[in-house]
Amino acid sequence: MALFASTSSSQVPSGNYEVFISFRGSDVRFGFLSHLKNELRQKNIDVYVDDRLERGEEISLALVEAIERSMIALVIFSKDYASSKWCLEELVKIIECKEAGQQIVIPIFYDVDPSDVRHQRGTYEEALTHHEQKLKDNVQKLQIWKSVLEKTANLAGYHSSHFQEEYELVNAIVEGVLRKVERNDPIVPKSELIGFHQNFISVESLMEIESPEVRILGIWGPGGIGKTTLASTIFDKFSSKFQSHCFLQNVREESTKIGGLSPLYQKLLSELLDQKDHINMNRAVRRLKQKKVLIVLDDVDNPEQLKDLARKQPYLGRGSRVIATSRDKHALKSGGIHEKYIHEVKELNEEESLELFCTHAFNQSHPNMGYEELSKRTVAIAKGIPLALQVLGSHFYDRDEAYWESELRKVQNCPRQKIQDILKVSYDGLDPIDRNIFLDIAFFFCGTPKR
């Protein structure tokens, strides 16, 4: 069904949304919607709302992508909702996502009777009759609109007439959304969930989210093992439970690039305090003491980075959490993290490795017929490192056996450049003496003289 136009000047930011709101602007934009949107964002729920005042008749490709990336769709049925072709097209896509099992849909009946929506009576009947006159050559589209209206109106939702005050309706919706967001599984690509669940459960238990103490956790393992994916998923899952949050990416690289840790600390404070201009440090300290914050320091390689950016425990409010990821367990321990709060992300086992590789090489969980042995040989090279398995799988996608044999001979002696470039960071992080020891061992096992 080609229902959606692809031309639009609007751009949807990359990433996932927790809530997408479908609404008729003329009915609710400056009242109910503004209050609902504000309360959701106050709870750190990531909301997508199309704020353009003018809309065409066809939904844009950018909006389709926003719907697809959303965990929950709130559909505000108001009196004139069905008069908008745009709203009806949004609803078709929303129900399509729900039926594909990738979205929760919650209807909100704002000053309309659910039965009017379900059976297309009152203003809904008038709107569809008007559309029918213009769609004489496309009766199928009208039937699709009627079908999705009925399906959505049959879902459990919220009816404004059940609440005495509008703020009570808004609070009930926000609380319901929060429960669903917190209960929902982490939103990561299906392929990245392979071997992921147990790591997530372990870090979640270390978080002890209800404990009032300030706690600093560590996640460590070799490059490409999935530390950042794990930390970002924990961050997405629990950020709504904190008053402020900040994810500092590539701390090792950024501290070198921008001239030390001071600019990074300024950036951290700016995000936690939502303050873009000059920050008065004394005032910042007082404000932070009142806030429960979540901080992620990604790719730490030096204890000083933890001491300067995270060990400001007196500055953080009760219940705050700091998570640091690193390839170097010693850096985490020397930075002040107790060993019992450090989680090691381990390599995938043989079965998990094969499944992850096949997901990228064949778009399925097992090898194509005739590629079983080739796949096992390739998987053995990756040594259980998820990133290496993904890179190799993508490289061999849709290739014939002759190409596999040729490339395997190369890869066994010299890994694909992308794997080398990313995993080489672990080597670069060694001091000169350790590098020489590493090279001596590597050349010895390869049977190659060191030059």
C-alpha positions in Angstrom: 0.0 0.0 0.0 1.7 3.2 -1.2 0.0 5.6 1.2 2.9 7.8 2.2 4.6 10.7 0.4 8.4 11.0 0.5 8.8 14.7 0.0 9.2 16.8 3.1 11.5 19.5 4.5 11.1 18.2 8.0 13.9 15.9 9.4 13.6 13.4 12.2 16.6 13.1 14.4 18.3 9.7 14.5 17.5 7.4 17.5 14.4 6.0 19.1 11.4 7.8 20.7 9.5 6.6 23.7 6.3 8.3 22.7 4.8 9.5 19.4 1.6 11.7 19.6 -0.9 11.7 16.9 -3.4 14.7 17.1 -5.5 17.2 15.3 -3.8 20.5 15.9 -6.8 22.8 15.7 -8.5 20.9 18.5 -5.8 20.4 21.1 -2.5 22.0 20.2 -2.5 25.0 22.5 -4.3 23.5 25.4 -4.4 19.8 26.3 -1.5 18.8 24.0 0.9 21.4 25.4 0.2 20.3 29.0 0.6 16.6 28.1 3.8 17.2 26.1 5.3 19.3 29.0 4.5 16.7 31.7 5.9 13.8 29.6 9.2 15.7 29.1 9.3 16.7 32.7 9.4 13.0 33.4 12.4 12.7 30.9 10.2 10.8 28.5 11.4 11.3 24.9 8.4 12.5 22.9 8.0 13.2 19.2 5.4 15.8 18.3 5.0 17.2 14.8 4.8 20.9 15.7 4.2 22.3 12.2 1.0 24.4 12.0 0.5 23.7 8.3 0.2 20.1 7.2 -0.4 18.6 3.7 -2.8 15.8 2.9 -0.1 13.1 2.8 2.1 12.0 5.7 5.8 12.6 5.1 8.5 9.9 5.0 10.2 11.6 8.0 7.1 11.2 10.0 6.7 7.6 9.0 10.2 7.0 10.4 9.3 8.8 13.6 6.3 6.5 14.1 8.4 3.4 13.4 11.0 4.4 15.9 8.5 5.0 18.7 7.8 2.5 21.5 4.3 4.0 22.3 1.8 5.9 20.2 -0.7 8.2 21.9 -3.7 8.8 19.6 -5.7 11.9 20.7 -9.2 11.4 19.3 -10.8 14.9 19.3 -13.9 16.1 17.5 -12.1 17.0 14.2 -9.5 14.3 14.2 -11.0 12.4 11.3 -11.4 15.5 9.2 -7.6 15.4 8.7 -6.3 13.0 6.0 -2.9 13.5 7.6 -4.2 12.2 11.0 -5.8 9.2 9.3 -2.7 8.3 7.4 -0.7 8.5 10.6 -3.2 6.2 12.2 -2.8 3.6 9.4 1.0 3.6 10.0 0.5 3.4 13.8 -1.8 0.3 13.5 0.6 -1.2 11.0 3.4 -1.0 13.6 1.2 -2.3 16.4 0.2 -5.3 14.3 3.9 -6.0 13.5 4.4 -6.3 17.3 6.7 -3.3 17.6 4.4 -0.6 19.2 2.0 0.0 22.1 -1.0 2.1 21.0 -3.1 4.1 23.6 -6.2 6.0 22.5 -7.2 9.2 24.3 -10.8 10.2 23.8 -10.8 14.0 24.3 -14.4 15.3 24.4 -15.6 12.6 22.1 -17.5 9.3 22.8 -15.4 6.2 22.0 -18.5 4.7 20.3 -18.6 7.6 17.9 -15.0 6.8 16.9 -15.6 3.1 16.8 -18.7 3.3 14.6 -17.9 6.5 12.9 -20.9 8.6 14.1 -21.3 12.3 14.7 -18.3 14.4 13.5 -16.5 11.2 12.5 -19.3 10.3 10.2 -19.4 13.8 8.7 -15.7 13.8 8.1 -15.6 10.4 6.4 -18.6 11.4 4.2 -16.7 14.4 3.1 -13.6 12.3 2.3 -15.8 9.8 0.5 -16.9 12.5 -2.0 -13.2 13.1 -2.9 -12.2 9.5 -2.9 -14.6 8.1 -5.5 -11.7 6.5 -7.3 -10.1 5.1 -4.1 -12.8 3.4 -2.0 -10.2 1.1 -0.6 -8.4 3.9 1.2 -11.7 5.0 2.9 -12.3 1.4 4.1 -8.8 1.3 5.5 -9.4 4.5 7.4 -12.7 3.2 8.9 -10.9 -0.1 9.9 -8.1 1.6 11.8 -10.5 3.9 13.6 -12.5 1.0 14.8 -9.4 -1.0 15.8 -7.9 1.9 17.8 -11.2 2.8 19.5 -11.4 -0.8 20.7 -8.1 -0.6 22.6 -7.9 0.3 26.3 -7.3 4.0 26.7 -8.4 7.2 28.5 -11.7 9.0 28.3 -11.7 12.7 29.3 -15.2 12.5 30.7 -13.9 10.1 33.4 -11.9 12.9 35.0 -13.2 16.0 36.7 -10.1 18.1 36.0 -7.9 18.1 32.8 -4.7 17.9 34.9 -6.0 14.6 36.4 -6.3 13.2 32.9 -2.8 14.4 32.0 -1.3 12.8 35.2 -3.1 9.5 34.6 -1.8 9.3 31.0 1.8 10.2 32.1 1.8 7.7 34.9 0.5 5.0 32.5 3.2 5.8 29.9 5.9 5.7 32.6 4.8 2.2 33.8 4.9 0.9 30.2 8.3 2.5 29.4 9.9 1.1 32.6 8.4 -2.4 32.0 9.4 -2.5 28.4 12.5 -4.4 27.2 15.5 -2.4 26.1 15.1 -1.0 22.6 18.2 -2.2 20.7 18.4 -3.9 17.3 17.4 -7.6 17.5 20.9 -8.7 16.4 22.5 -6.9 19.4 20.3 -8.7 21.8 22.2 -11.9 21.1 24.1 -12.7 24.3 23.0 -9.3 25.7 20.2 -10.2 28.2 22.4 -11.6 31.0 24.7 -8.7 30.8 21.8 -6.3 31.1 20.3 -8.2 34.1 23.7 -8.2 35.9 24.2 -4.4 35.5 20.6 -3.7 36.4 21.0 -5.6 39.7 24.2 -3.6 40.5 22.2 -0.3 39.9 19.8 -1.1 42.8 17.8 1.8 41.5 15.8 2.4 44.7 18.9 2.6 47.0 19.4 6.2 48.3 23.3 5.9 48.2 25.4 7.5 45.5 26.9 4.6 43.5 29.5 4.3 40.8 29.6 1.3 38.6 32.0 0.0 36.0 31.6 -2.0 32.8 34.7 -3.4 31.3 35.9 -5.7 28.5 37.9 -5.7 25.3 37.1 -3.3 22.4 34.1 -4.3 20.4 32.6 -6.4 23.1 29.4 -4.3 23.5 30.2 -2.1 26.5 28.8 1.1 25.0 25.6 -0.7 23.8 25.1 -2.0 27.3 25.7 1.3 29.0 23.5 3.2 26.5 20.6 0.7 27.0 20.8 1.0 30.7 20.8 4.8 30.3 17.8 4.7 28.0 15.9 2.3 30.3 16.4 4.2 33.6 17.0 7.9 32.7 13.3 8.7 33.4 13.9 7.8 37.1 16.4 10.6 37.5 16.0 14.3 37.6 18.9 14.9 35.2 21.1 12.7 33.1 24.2 13.0 30.9 25.9 10.4 28.6 29.5 11.5 27.9 30.7 9.6 24.9 34.3 8.7 24.0 35.9 10.3 27.2 39.3 9.0 26.3 39.3 10.5 22.8 37.4 13.7 23.7 39.7 14.5 26.7 42.7 14.4 24.3 41.0 16.3 21.5 39.5 19.2 23.4 42.5 19.8 25.7 42.0 17.9 29.0 39.2 17.1 31.4 38.0 20.6 32.3 36.0 21.2 29.1 34.4 17.7 29.6 33.4 18.6 33.2 31.9 21.8 32.0 29.9 19.9 29.4 28.8 17.5 32.1 27.6 20.3 34.3 25.9 22.1 31.4 23.8 19.0 30.6 23.0 18.1 34.2 21.9 21.6 35.1 20.4 22.5 31.7 22.5 25.6 31.6 24.2 26.7 28.4 25.9 30.0 29.5 28.8 30.5 32.0 28.5 28.2 35.0 29.2 29.5 38.5 30.9 26.5 40.1 29.8 27.2 43.7 26.2 27.6 42.6 26.5 24.5 40.4 27.6 22.4 43.4 24.7 23.6 45.5 22.2 22.7 42.7 23.7 19.3 42.0 23.4 18.4 45.7 19.6 18.6 45.3 19.5 16.5 42.2 19.3 12.7 41.6 21.4 12.3 38.5 22.5 9.5 36.1 25.9 9.9 34.5 27.6 7.6 31.9 31.3 8.1 31.2 31.9 6.0 28.0 35.4 4.7 27.2 37.5 5.8 30.3 41.2 4.8 30.1 42.7 6.8 32.9 41.9 6.8 36.7 42.1 10.6 36.7 39.1 10.8 34.3 37.0 9.0 36.9 38.4 11.0 39.8 37.8 14.3 38.1 34.5 13.6 36.4 32.8 11.1 38.7 34.3 11.0 42.2 32.6 14.4 43.0 30.3 12.3 45.2 29.5 15.1 47.7 28.2 17.1 44.7 25.7 14.5 43.7 22.2 14.1 45.2 21.0 11.0 47.0 20.3 8.0 44.8 22.6 9.3 41.9 24.4 6.7 39.7 27.5 7.0 37.7 28.5 4.3 35.1 31.9 4.2 33.5 32.9 1.9 30.6 36.5 0.9 30.0 38.8 -1.6 28.4 41.0 -1.3 31.5 39.7 -2.8 34.7 42.6 -1.3 36.6 41.6 2.2 35.5 38.2 1.6 37.0 39.5 0.3 40.3 42.2 3.0 40.6 39.5 5.5 39.8 37.7 4.5 43.0 35.1 1.9 41.8 34.8 -1.1 44.2 35.4 -4.4 42.4 32.0 -5.7 43.4 30.4 -2.9 41.3 32.4 -3.7 38.2 30.7 -5.9 35.6 32.8 -7.8 33.0 31.3 -8.1 29.5 32.5 -11.5 28.2 32.9 -12.8 24.7 30.0 -14.6 23.1 30.0 -18.4 23.2 30.2 -20.5 20.0 26.4 -20.8 19.5 25.8 -17.1 20.2 28.7 -16.1 17.9 27.3 -18.2 15.0 23.8 -16.7 15.4 25.1 -13.1 15.5 27.3 -13.7 12.5 24.5 -15.3 10.5 22.1 -12.4 11.3 24.5 -10.1 9.4 25.7 -12.6 6.7 22.4 -14.3 5.9 19.6 -12.2 7.6 18.7 -15.3 9.6 19.9 -17.1 12.7 21.6 -20.0 10.8 23.9 -20.4 7.8 22.6 -21.0 4.3 22.9 -24.5 3.0 26.4 -25.2 1.8 27.9 -22.4 4.0 28.0 -24.2 7.3 31.7 -24.9 7.5 32.7 -21.6 6.0 30.6 -19.8 8.6 32.2 -21.8 11.5 35.7 -21.0 10.2 34.8 -17.3 9.9 33.2 -17.2 13.4 36.3 -18.8 14.9 38.4 -15.8 13.7 36.3 -13.3 15.6 36.9 -14.9 19.0 33.4 -14.1 20.3 33.8 -10.3 19.8 30.4 -9.0 18.7 31.8 -6.1 16.7 34.1 -8.4 14.7 31.2 -10.8 14.1 29.1 -8.0 12.7 31.8 -6.6 10.5 32.7 -10.0 9.1 29.0 -10.9 8.6 28.3 -7.7 6.7 31.4 -8.2 4.6 30.4 -11.8 3.5 26.7 -10.9 2.9 25.5 -12.1 -0.5 28.9 -13.5 -1.5 29.6 -16.8 -3.3 31.7 -19.6 -1.9 34.7 -18.8 -4.0 34.8 -15.3 -2.6 34.5 -16.6 1.0 37.5 -19.0 0.5 39.6 -16.2 -1.0 38.7 -13.7 1.7 39.1 -16.1 4.5 42.7 -16.7 3.5 43.3 -13.0 3.7 41.3 -12.4 6.9 43.1 -15.3 8.7 46.4 -13.5 8.1 45.3 -9.9 8.2 41.8 -9.0 9.6 39.4 -6.7 7.7 40.6 -3.1 8.1 37.4 -2.0 9.9 38.0 -4.7 12.6 41.6 -3.7 12.9 40.9 0.0 13.1 38.4 -0.4 15.9 40.0 -3.1 17.9 43.5 -1.5 17.5 42.4 1.0 20.1 43.1 -1.6 22.8 46.6 -1.9 21.5 47.1 1.8 21.3 46.1 2.2 24.9 49.1 0.1 26.1 52.3 1.8 27.3 55.4 1.3 25.2 56.8 -1.6 27.3 53.5 -3.5 27.2 53.2 -2.9 23.5 56.6 -4.5 22.9 55.7 -7.5 25.1 52.4 -7.8 23.1 54.2 -7.7 19.8 56.8 -10.3 21.0 54.0 -12.7 21.9 52.0 -12.0 18.7 55.0 -12.6 16.4 56.0 -15.7 18.4 52.5 -17.3 18.0 52.4 -16.3 14.3 55.8 -17.9 13.7 56.9 -14.7 12.0 60.2 -12.9 12.7 59.7 -9.5 14.3 61.1 -6.7 12.2 
